[in-house]
Amino acid sequence: MAATLSQPAPGRLRVQRGDEVREFDLGELVLSPRLGRLSRQLRLPDGGQLEIADSPLLDAWLPAPSRVEAIADWLERRRSMMLGAAAVLVAGVVGFFQVGLPWMANQLAPVIPPAMERSISRQALALLDNTHLRPSQLPAARRDELRTKFHALARGLPRADGLRLDFRDAPSLGPNAFALPDGQVVMTDQLVSLVLDDDELMAVLAHEAGHHEHRHGMRRGLESSAAVVVIGFLFGDLSGTGSLSVSIPTLLINSGFSRRHEREADEFAFALLPRHGISPEAFARVMARLSGDEGHSPAGPIGYLSTHPPSDERIEAARRAAEKE
């Protein structure tokens, strides 16, 4: 049944429903906070409750019990404030992913125990060995020759003691090389067959050494894990796999982290190679050969989703570094 509210005297509220009339002290009543244009609830001291259409009179009779609630209501009623708050939120989220999260991962990665790095690396390599990799078919003498050159290239680096080179045959992966978190670098037989000279192989290995020196393996793991958690909070899905609203932003962010790491490793290689008499041009040559089309990689959305920067961009950066020698 509908009821009528009125104020018979200051500090009093009258509720009339049909022939029934009741009066209450305002201090006995509790009015729910305003939420958009939704109806509000007025709780009576006897446990009863009235649902009331929002009205300016309610605020005059029953002012907000706290300053915070009053400020929140004031903000909600102003579109410019809402738009400003949304802009600040977006800027904060972008700033966190662009600056805060990489900074946190960079601070945490050096304190990860070496035993954990070794454990993660063993598990990752075991998985690859069971799915994509096979024992190397390169002659032992050739493998030893490349290991000797790689150790000479890495000598003097802060984390050189952890670096070691292994080989695998990988028909399904093709020419490739990757560094595990503990410093183990794996190079495929197909990459050794692709290059024209050992300078090109050393250019690739200098890049992988850069990954190790910058602790990219652990940093990317930390960044990826944190990205899943933060995006889950933002979209209300902490599983990280429950919806596209989480999986797509996570993919985009992790791709961005990976491209950043690749650029750092490239710059490391461009600085290291000349110290050993190798021009960064060797990196440009091998990248052009790896891209298969002289450096033109996919543009648009496909290029953006790539975990590596566009090949032509990396080739150009290598050639600029070679010109500075």
N, C-alpha and C positions, 0 to 999 in steps of 0.2 A: 504494500500500500504506500502511496506517495505521502511524504511528510513535508511540512513547511517549517523553515527555520526563520527565526527573527531574534532581535536583540531588545528585550524589554527594558534593560538598564545596563549601564557600563559594567563589564565583568560578568554578565549573565547571558545565557543563550536559551531560547525557548524552542522546543520541538513540539509541533502540533501535528497529530495524525488523526484525522477524523475528529471525534469528540474528545480524544485523549490529549492532554497538554502536560508537558513536563518541562521543568527548568533545571539548568545545571550551571555551576560555576565554571567559567572558562578553564580554570586550572585543572578541572577534572577530565577535560576532553583532550583527545589526541587526534590530530589531523595528519593524515599521511602526506609525505612530501609531494610536490607537483612533479609529474612526469609527462612532459609533452602536453597533449590535449586529452589525456586519459582522465576518467572519473577519479575522484578522491574518496578516501574512506574516513569517516568520522567515528572513532571508537568511544563508546559511552562508558561511564564508570561501572555499570552493571554487566558489562560484557557484550551489550548490544552493539550493533554497527550500522551506520548509514552510508549508502553510496550516493555521492553528491556530484553533480556536474560542477566543473571548476568555475569559480566566480571571483572577481576582485573583492567581493564582500568577505569571503572566507579569510583572505589575508588581513583584512582590516579587523575582523573579529578575533582571529586566531593567528597572530603573526608567527613566522617561522621560529621554532624553539632554539635554533643555533645560527650564528653568523655564517657558518660554512654552508648550511642549507640555503640561506637567503642569497648568498653569493652565487651558489650553483644555479639557483632558479633565475637569478638576474642574467647569468651568462647564457643559459639555455634559451632565453627569450630574444637574444640578439644574434642574428644570422652572421654578422661580421665576426663576432667572437667565435662562433662555431667554425666558420671557414678558417679563421686564424689558428684555432686549436688543431684543426685537421692538418693545416700546413705545417705547424710545429711538430705534430706527431710524425708526419711523413719525413720531414727533414731529420728528425731525431733517429728514425729507423734507418734511413739511408746513411746518416753519419755513423751510426753504430756498425753497420755492415761494412762500410767503406774504410772506416778508421778504427773504431773501437774493437771490433772482433779480430781483425788482423793484428792489432797491437797486443791484445790479450794472448792470442796464440803464439806470437813472437816471444812474449815473456814466459809463457808456460813451457814451450818446447824444450828449452835448454835444461829444465829441471826434470824432464822425464828420465827415469832410470835407464841406463844402457841395457839392462836385462829386459826391460819391456820393449825397447826398440828391437832387440834381437828376436824376441818372441813373436812380435808382430811381423817382422820380416820373414821369419821361418814359415809362419802360417801362410803368408801371402804367396811366397815362392812355391810352397807345397801345393797350393791351390792351382797356380799357373802350371806347374809341372804335371799336374793330373789332367789339365784341360787343354792347354795350348802349346806347351813346351816339350821338347825331346832332347836327349843328350846331343851335345855339339858333334858335328861331323868334321870340324876343322882339324887339321893335323896338330898334334901336341906342340910341335916346334913353333907353329904359327901362333898358337894361343900364348905360349910363353913369351914370344917376341912382343906381342901386343901388350901383355901384362907388364913387361919391363918398361916399355915406352910410357904406359899409363902411370906407373909408379914414379918415373922420372918427371912426368908432367905434374903430378900431384905433390911432389916432394916440397916440403916447406909450408904447405897449407895448414891452417890451424887444426883441421880435423883429418889430416892425411892418414893418421894411423888406422882409422876405421875404413878407409877406402880399399876395396879389392874388386877385381874384375873376373867375372865368370861368363861363360858362353853357353848358348842354347840354340838348337835348331828349332825354328818356329815357322813352318810353312803357312800356318793360318794367320800369323801376325805380320809376316813379311819383315822388311828391314826395320829394325827397331832397337831401342836401348832404353833402359829405365834404371833408376836408382831406388833402392829400398831404404827404409828409415835408418837402418844400422850401417849404411855405407856400402853395401854390396851392390855393385853395378852389373847388370846383365845385358849383354850385347848378343844379338842374334847372328847366326851364320849368314843370313840373308843380307844384313847390313854390311858385313865384311865383304861379301861378293859384289855389292852394289858400287862401292866407292872406287875411285880411280887411284888413290894413293893413301898412305897412312896419315898424312896431314888431315885429311877429311875425317878419318876415324878419331884422331885426337881432338878435332874440333867438337865432335859429338860427345866424346868423353869429358872434355872440359865443361861442356854444358851440364852433364850429369854430375860432375864434381861440384858444380855450382848449386845444384839441388841439395847435395849432401851438406855443403858448407852453410847454406841458409836454412837447413833443417826443414825443407819443404815437405818431406814425407809426414813428419809429425805435425807440422803446422796445418797442413791441409786436413789431416784427420781431425784435429781439434776444431778447425773452422767449420768443417762439414757437420760434425756432431752438434756444435753449438747452433749452427744455422737451423738444423732440424728442430731443435728445442724451441728456439725463439720464434720461428715461423709457426710452429705448433701452437704456441701461446697466442700469437696474433690471430690465427684463424680458428682457434678452438679445437685443434686436433693434435694432441700430443703423441699420437702413434707415429706420426711422420710419414705414414703410408696410406692413410685412410682416404685421401681425396686428392684430386688434381690441384685444389687450392693450396695444398702444402707441397706436393711433389714438384710442380712446375716452378714456383719461386725458389725452392731449394736447388733445383737443377740450374737455374739461371745464376744464382749467387755462387754456387760451387764452381760453375764454369768461369765466373769472374775471378774467383780466387786462383784457379788453376792458370788462367792467362797471366795474371800478375806474377805468379811464381815462374812461369816460363820466361817472361821478360827479364826477371831478376837473374835467372840462370844464364840467359843469353848474354847479358851485360857482364856477368862474371867471366864467361868464356872469352868474350872480346878483350877483357883485361889480362886474362891469364895467357892466352895463346902467344901474343907477341913476346912475352918474357921467355918463351922457349923457341923463338925463331919461326913461329908459325903465324901466317897472316890470317886475320878473321875472314878473308876472302874464301878460305877453305870451308868455313861454315856456310857461307853463301852458296858455294858450289854444291855441297852435299844437301842443303835444304832444297835447292832447285831440283836436284835429282830425286829427292824423296817426294817432292810434291807431284812429280810426274808430268807437270805441264809448265815447267820453268817458272814456278813460283806463284801461279794464279790459283788461289784457294777460294772456296765458296764465299759469296757475299751475302748480304741480307741476313735473314733469320738463321739460315744454316751456319753461316760464318760466325754469327754471334753466339750460337750455342756450342761452338767448338771449344774444347778445353785448351787449345793452343791459339795464340794470336795468328792472324793470317800469314801464310808462308811468305807472300810478297813483302809484307811489312818487316818480317824478320830478316829476309835477304837484304832488303834495303838498309836495315840497321847494321848488318854485318859489313856491307860495302862502305858505309859511312865510317865505321870503325877502322876499316882497312886503310881508308884514305888519310886518316889522322896519324898513321904510323910515321 
